[in-house]
């Protein structure tokens, strides 16, 4: 039997409380969750407060970490494995307070949570910790969508401060990079799987907001990782559109400053163009070989072609004119990325035009868009090749 000191009882009871909350929420039906969990969560928070735990500590996970450190001094790893979902419970207790409108709950905990959120918003390291805490809820398949929806609400509140990039550029992001990538993947899972359009839109808003908080020097790395690890053509298309928006922002900034980001590299490409073209090649010339799979991947092909078209247009304007593409690069784009797509798209379109069902019509429409952007890209590349 374990012999715990009086001080050790609090961490143990804390972990049991967090696991109880996690188990209760995960087993509650969507329509019954408020009535089923309300009083338990309320009593749980009252216990946590009297034990010295705070909403700020739950929001950032620091209370869980502190309790883990304290308890691990006395217990072995096997015992601690029983509390592996403590982070889930901490995040759920905060989200529950945010979503619950019970008068007792609001009076007792609402003001404390509001103050904790403001404190965390003012501390950029803690803000990242709090945002990353919510991945435990968003990535789990065990929690109702209403819980995930309110988790996204909290994430948007935490990340809602304007002009965060300038501040985050002075924050060491390396310690957060892996965890924020996991958080973004958790948000993506909601975008893909949520049955309600409102929740999917909310997840997309959170995805854009959190990505915008990443320092600009590392934002392309995050986007590249998300695209490279995406298994959904529709999601990949969305991510490539975010890349296009980032290219637009970076190129405008370079124009305003009258300098290129980090200067031109040896191959004539600024950093933003190099990253973007790598992603275009990833889609139009997949690593497994051959052209992209049409019509299954039509959405991401259209987004990749639009991104390429956008870069080609940028290369034709102002002082940057004809500086982004060397002759060898243009030849590669023309012969390896674009030209192989043309006969494939035309052939598949001809085959599908023979049928008249609704799905086939949608395929033909998508292929029309592919060819429209494809031909424009070919025209732009050929114009540049003539000038080389």
N, C-alpha and C positions, 0 to 999 in steps of 0.2 A: 504493500500500500504506500502511496506517495505521502510524504510528510511535508506539507507546505507551511511556510511561515505566514503570518497575518498579511505581510506585504505581498507575498506571492499569490494570495487568493484573488486579488483584483485582476491580474493578467489572465488567470485561468477563467474566472467568471466572464471577463471581457470576451475571450475567445469563444466560450460557450454561447454567449449572447449573440455574437456575430454569426455563428453557425446556425443557431436557432432561427435567426432572421432570414438567412439565406435559404434554409430548408423550407420555411413557411411560405416565403414569396414564390419560390420555384414550384411549389405544389398547389398554389392557389389558382383558381380559374380566373380568366380575364374579367368576367363580369362580377365576380365575388371578391376581388382582391381588397377593395377598400374596407368592406365590412369584416373580412376575415382577418386582416392583419393590423388594423388600426390600433386597437388597444394594446396589442403585444408590442408594437413598435414604440408606442408612447411610454409604456412601462420600461422598455429596454433603454430608452434614452434617459429616463429619470435615474435609472441605476447607473448608467455610464457617467452621468454628470456628477453624481455623489461620489463616484469612484475616481474622479479627477480627469476623466476623458472629456474632450471638447469637440465641437463641430469642426473647428479648424484642423485638429489632429485627425479626425475621421475623414475630412475632405481631402487632405493631402496624403493620408496614409501614414503619417508620422506616429500616430498613436498605436497603430498596428505594429509598426517597426519597433517602437520602444517596448511594447509588451512582449514582442517576440524575443528581443535581446534579453529582457529581464527573465523571461521564463526559460530560455535556452541555457541560462547559467545553471539551472537546477535539473533540467530534463534533457533526455537524449533526443536524437533526431526522429526516432520512431514515434515518440510521444507527440512531437511537434507536427508530424504529418497529419494527425487527426484534426488539425486546425488550418488546413491548407486553403480553406475558403474564407478566411478572416477578412481579406481585402474585399471580397464580394460583399460581405455583411456590412463593412464600413461604408462602402459606396451606396449600398441599398438604404442604409439608415439616413443618409443625407438626402438621397433622391426622394425617399418616402416623405420626409418632412416638407420638402419642396412641393410635393403634389397633394398633400393632405390638407383639407380645409376644416378639419374638426376644430372647434373653438378652443378646447383645452390644449390640443396639440399646437395650434398656432400661437396661443398666448404663451405657452411654456417654452417652445422651441423655435418658433418662427423668427423672432427677433434675434435670437442668438445665431441662427443660421445666416440671416441677412448680414449681420456684423462680420461673421466668419468669411463669407463670400467677399465682402469689401476688403477685408484684410488680405485675403489671398490674391485678389485682383491687384493689390498694390505691391505685391512681392512676386517678381517674375519667375523666380525659381519655384516658388510654391504654386504659382499658377500652372506651370507645366506639370508639376506633380499631381495637382488636382485633376487636370484634363486627362492625364494618363490613368488616374484611378478609375475613371468611368469606362475604360475598355473592359474591365472585368464584368460589367453589366452588359455592355453592347455586344461583346463577343460570345456570350453564353447563349445556348439554345434553350435554357431552362426557365428564363424569365419572360413574363407576358410583355406584349408590345407596348402596353400603356406605361410600363416601367421604363422601357427603352426610350419611348417618346419623351418622357420627363427627364431622362438622363441627357438626351440631346438638348432639351431646354436649358438644363444647367450648364452644359458645355458651351452653348451659345452665350449664356450670361457671362461665364468666366472669360471667354475669348472676345467679348464684345467691345472691348476698349479699342478706340481708334489709334492709328499711328503707332502700332506696336513694333513694327519692323526696325525702326531706328533704335529702339531700346533693346530689342532682342539681338541686334548685331553686336552688342557689348556683353552678351551673356554667352558663357561657354555652352554651346549646344551639343557638344560631342557626348556628354553624359546622358543626354535625353534622346539622341538620334534613334537608337534601337527601339526604345519604348514608344516614342511618338510614331514610328513606323507601324508598330503593332496596334497603336490606337487608331491610326488611319485605316488599317485593314479591318479593324472592328467596325468602324463607321461604314466602310464599304459593304460589309456583310449586311448591315441594315438597309442600305440603298438597294441591294439586290433582292433581299428576302422579304422585306416588310410588305404585308398585304395592303396597307393603306397608303394612298398616294401622298397624303399629307406628311406621313412619317418619312417616306422616301425623300420628299423635297426638303424636309428638315435635316435629314442626314446629309444631303448634298450641300446644304448651306453650312453645316458644321464642318464638312470636309474642306470646303473652300476657305473657311475662316481659319481653321487650324493650320492649313498649308500656308496661308498668308502670314502667319506668325513665325514661321520658320525663317531664319536669317537668309537673305537673298543669296548669299554665297553658297548655301547648302540646299536651297529649294529645288534646284534642278536634280540634285542627287536623290532627293526624296521622291520627286515625280518620276524619275527614271526607274527607281526601285518599284514603285507602284505599278507602272506600265509593264515592266518586265515580269512582275509576279501576278499580273491579272490573267484570269482564265475566262473572263466574260467579254466578248467583243463589244457589247454595248457600254460596259464600264470602261474599257480601254478607250473607246471613242470619246467618252466624257473626259477622261484624264488627258488625252491628247489635246482636247480643246482648252483645258487648263494650261497646258504647256504653251499653246498658241498665245493665250492671254499673257503668260509670263514673258514670252518672246517680245510681244508688243510693248510691255512695260519696260523691259531691259533695253530694247532698241531706242525707245523714246528717251530714256534716261541718258543713254549714250549720246544721242543727238543734242539733248539739252546741255550736257556737260562738255560737248565738243570733243569728246574722247571716246574710245572704245573701252568696253569693260575689260580691264586687265591688258589692254592693248591687243593687237593681232598676234596670233601664234604663228609658228613657222609655216603652217599650211594656209595662212590667210584668214583663219576663222576666229572670231571672238568666242568667248566661252559659251555664251548663250546659244549661238548658232551651231557650235559643235555639238552641244548636248541635244539640241532639237533635231539635227540631222541624224544623229545616232538612233533616235527613236523612230524617225521616218524609215530608216533602213531596217530597223527591227521588224516593222510591220510589212513593208513592201518587199523585203527580201529576208524572210524568216530564217533563223539560225539552222533549222532542220532542213533547209534547202528548198528550192523551187519557189514559185510565186505564191502569194497569199491564197488562202482557200476561199474561193468565191462560189456561191453567194453567201456562205455562212458568216464570213468575216467582212461583209460589205460595209458595215457601220464603221469599224475601225480603219478600214482602207480609205473610206471617204475622209475621215478625220486626219489621217496621215497625209493624204494628198492635199487637203486644205492647208495643213501646216506647211508643207513644202511650197505650195503656191504662195503662201503668205511670206515666207522667207525670200522667195524669188522676187516678189514685188518689193520687199524692203531693200533688196540688193540693187534695185533699179532707181532708187531715189537719192537725191541730195548728194552730199559729199561721199557717201558710202558706195556710190554707184559702181557696180562690177568689182567689188573688193572681196566679197564673201566666197566666190566660187572660182577656183582655178580651172584651167582647161581640162585637166585630168578628172577633177571632181564632176564637172559638167558631163563629160563622156560617161562616167560611171553612173550618174543619175539617169541619163538618157537610155543607155544600153542595158543596164542591169536592174533598174527600179521600174522604169516607166514602160519601155517598149514591150517587155514580156507580158505586161498586163493587158495590152490592147486586144490581141486576138482571143485571149481567154474570156474577157468580159463580153466581147462581141459574140463569141460562140455560145456562151451560156444564155445570153439574152435571146438569141435566135431560137434556141431549144425551148425556152420557156414561153416565148410568144405564141407557140402553137396551142397552149392550154389557156383556158379562160376562167379558172377558179380564182378565188380571192387571194389565196396565198401566192399563187404564181404572179398575179398582178403586182403584189407588193414586192416580189423579187425583181420583176422587170423595172419597177420604179427605182429601186435601190441601185440596180445596175446602170440605169440611165444617169443617175447622179454620179456614180463612179466614173463613167465615161466622160461626162461633162467636165468634171474637175481634172481628170486624167489628160484629156486633150488640151486643156488650158495649160497645164504644167508642161506638156511636151512643147507647146508653142513657145512658152517663156524660155525653156532651156535651149531650144533651137535658135531663138533670137540671140541669146547670150553666146552660143557656140559660134555664130557667125561673126561676132565682134571680137573673138579671141584670136 
